[in-house]
Amino acid sequence: MPADPQRSVTSRPPSGPAASAVEVRRSSRRSRTVSAYREGDRTIVLIPARMSEAEEQRWVTVMLDKLAAQESKRVLGDTELTERAARLSEQYFDGRARPASVRWVTNQNTRWGSCTPSEGSIRLSHRLQGMPEYVVDYVLCHELAHLLVPGHGPRFWRLLDAYPRTERARGYLEGVVAAARLPHPPGGDRED
């Protein structure tokens, strides 16, 4: 019997979350929306039938990241955040970035994080809570780098290049910002 042309199975890229396999289901009834859910050890991604292979791959990655973020909603407390910053400093900055405090704040709605090098304090926006770990780690590394180099000059960016997921995390955050600017159709989320 021939394989179902509406389904395809894709292995998860090695750098991704724990899901071992992804099953993509195409539907001609679905015209715009993409959704995903876990089914046992598989992730099912539902997409419109008209999507190209490139769009499918992009959406699989987006939806896997979204599911990972939802599954990691456990919010780190300030103590855990401080411990995480210490581990990241050790791993990427040879332990040279030593914050006096690291905490979540709710008053940063236009920044993901901030640092006051003279006090050694790092603050992360509560909006990061629930995002993938690599994104939170990137923002922590960004602020840790400011303890060593205050501005955003070439020396700062060379230092931050030590974190291997910088480009991906920046892209994720740019996507979050762009999505917030998109117009929202009346009637909320509907599946077509």
C-alpha positions in Angstrom: 0.0 0.0 0.0 1.5 3.5 -0.9 2.4 5.9 1.8 -0.1 8.5 2.8 0.8 11.7 0.8 -0.7 13.9 3.5 1.8 12.6 6.2 5.5 12.7 6.5 7.9 11.8 9.3 10.9 14.0 10.1 13.5 13.3 12.7 14.1 16.0 15.3 17.3 18.0 14.7 20.0 16.9 17.2 20.1 20.3 18.9 16.4 20.3 19.8 14.3 19.2 22.7 13.8 15.6 23.7 11.1 14.7 21.2 12.5 11.8 19.1 10.3 12.1 16.0 8.0 14.5 14.3 5.0 13.5 12.3 3.8 16.2 9.9 0.1 16.0 8.9 -1.0 18.1 5.9 -4.6 19.0 5.6 -6.4 20.7 2.6 -9.1 21.9 5.1 -6.4 23.8 7.0 -5.6 27.0 5.1 -3.5 29.2 7.4 -3.0 27.8 10.9 -0.3 25.5 12.2 -0.6 23.6 15.4 1.3 20.9 17.2 0.9 18.5 20.1 2.7 15.6 21.8 1.4 12.1 21.2 3.5 9.6 23.2 7.1 9.9 22.1 6.1 11.7 18.9 5.3 15.3 18.1 2.4 15.8 15.6 2.5 19.0 13.6 -0.6 20.0 11.6 0.0 22.2 8.6 -1.9 23.4 5.5 -1.4 21.0 2.5 -0.2 23.8 0.3 2.9 24.5 2.3 6.3 24.0 0.6 8.9 21.7 2.1 10.9 24.8 3.3 7.9 26.3 5.0 7.2 22.9 6.6 10.7 22.7 8.0 10.5 26.2 9.3 7.2 25.6 11.0 8.3 22.3 12.5 11.2 24.1 14.2 8.9 27.0 15.3 6.3 24.6 16.8 8.9 22.4 18.5 10.3 25.5 20.2 6.8 26.6 21.1 6.0 23.2 22.7 9.3 23.2 24.5 8.6 26.7 25.9 5.1 25.5 27.1 6.6 22.5 28.7 9.3 24.4 30.5 6.8 26.9 32.1 8.3 26.1 35.5 9.5 29.5 36.6 13.0 29.7 38.0 13.1 31.7 41.3 15.7 34.4 41.8 18.0 31.9 43.7 17.9 29.4 40.8 18.4 32.3 38.3 21.5 33.4 40.2 22.8 29.8 40.2 22.2 29.5 36.5 24.1 32.8 35.9 27.0 31.5 37.9 27.1 28.3 35.7 26.9 30.3 32.5 29.7 32.6 33.7 31.9 29.6 34.5 31.1 27.9 31.2 31.4 30.9 28.8 33.4 33.6 30.6 35.8 31.5 32.7 33.9 32.6 35.8 35.0 36.3 35.4 31.4 37.7 35.3 30.3 37.6 38.9 26.9 39.3 39.5 26.0 40.4 43.0 22.4 39.8 42.3 20.2 38.3 39.5 16.5 38.6 39.7 13.2 38.7 37.7 11.5 42.1 37.4 8.1 43.1 36.1 8.9 46.7 35.1 10.9 45.9 31.9 8.4 45.9 29.1 10.7 47.2 26.3 13.9 45.3 27.4 14.6 41.6 27.9 17.2 42.4 30.6 19.4 45.0 32.1 22.6 45.2 34.0 24.2 47.8 36.3 27.9 46.9 36.2 28.8 49.3 39.0 26.4 47.4 41.4 26.9 44.0 39.7 23.1 43.6 39.4 21.3 41.8 36.6 17.6 42.0 36.1 15.6 39.9 33.6 12.1 40.8 32.3 9.4 38.5 33.5 8.3 38.2 29.8 11.2 35.7 29.4 9.6 33.3 31.8 8.4 30.3 29.8 10.6 30.9 26.8 13.0 28.2 25.8 16.0 27.8 28.1 18.5 28.8 25.4 16.8 32.1 25.1 16.9 32.8 28.8 20.5 31.7 28.8 21.3 34.1 26.0 19.8 37.0 27.8 21.7 36.0 31.0 25.0 35.7 29.0 24.3 39.1 27.4 23.9 40.7 30.8 26.9 38.8 32.3 29.0 40.1 29.4 28.0 43.6 30.4 29.7 43.0 33.8 32.9 42.6 31.8 32.3 45.1 29.0 29.7 47.9 29.6 28.8 48.9 26.0 27.8 47.1 22.9 31.0 47.6 21.0 33.0 45.0 19.0 34.7 43.7 22.2 31.3 43.1 23.8 30.0 41.1 20.8 33.2 39.1 20.5 32.8 38.1 24.2 29.2 37.1 23.6 30.1 35.0 20.6 31.2 32.4 23.2 27.6 31.5 23.7 26.9 29.2 20.8 23.1 29.9 20.4 23.4 33.7 20.3 22.2 34.1 16.8 19.3 31.7 17.2 18.2 33.3 20.5 18.3 36.7 19.0 16.2 35.5 16.1 13.7 34.1 18.5 13.4 37.3 20.5 13.1 39.3 17.2 10.3 37.0 16.2 8.5 37.6 19.5 8.8 41.3 19.0 7.6 41.1 15.4 4.7 38.9 16.3 3.5 41.4 19.0 3.3 44.0 16.3 1.2 42.0 13.9 -2.5 43.0 13.7 -4.8 40.6 15.4 -7.9 39.6 13.4 -11.3 40.0 15.2 -12.6 36.8 16.7 -9.3 35.6 18.1 -7.6 32.3 17.1 -9.7 30.3 14.8 -8.7 27.2 12.9 -9.7 27.3 9.2 
